[in-house]
Amino acid sequence: MFHGIIIRLLSGRKHGGILLHRFISIFVCLIFVATGCADKIVLECENNSPDNIVKANFSEIQSKIITPTCATTGCHTGPSPTGDLDLSAGKAFANLVNIKSGEDPQFLRVSPGKSSESFIIHKLNGLDTSVMPPSGKLDQALIDSIAVWIDRGALND
């Protein structure tokens, strides 16, 4: 059957052009599906990903982004965390999700289901505010993983 389709595509019969166009469209779609992990937002990809790729779940965001980048000495941890925001493991989730931002109280730090309305995304991207971390903007793929986690409901997994 496949052989017959190829023959019709190449023979130039009446509907050969349409079939060739469909074949090319399907082939291109398959290429996009096969390279779906290329954008580094890891939802369905294998676990053998590079270190700058983080799955869109809180436990991985905490261990791979928040703890090493934010919950460091002199920043968002310890007895007097910056901005009264303790992001250490075991405390970060409760201090982020559905909590008003101390810097801009019109926003929640994390608004479940609404990354574009979450102050953390504004802060990480430097949108109308200073960028965090102060050492420089995170890789966009990491910020995108946090946004996906928020858009999926910001669950504590």
Secondary structure by P-SEA (a helix, b strand, c coil): caaaaaaaaaacccaaaaaaaaaaaaaaaaaaaaaccccccccccccccccccccccaaaaaacccccccccccccccccccccccccccccccccccccccccccccccccccccccaaaaaaaccccccccccccccaaaaaaaaaaaaaccccc
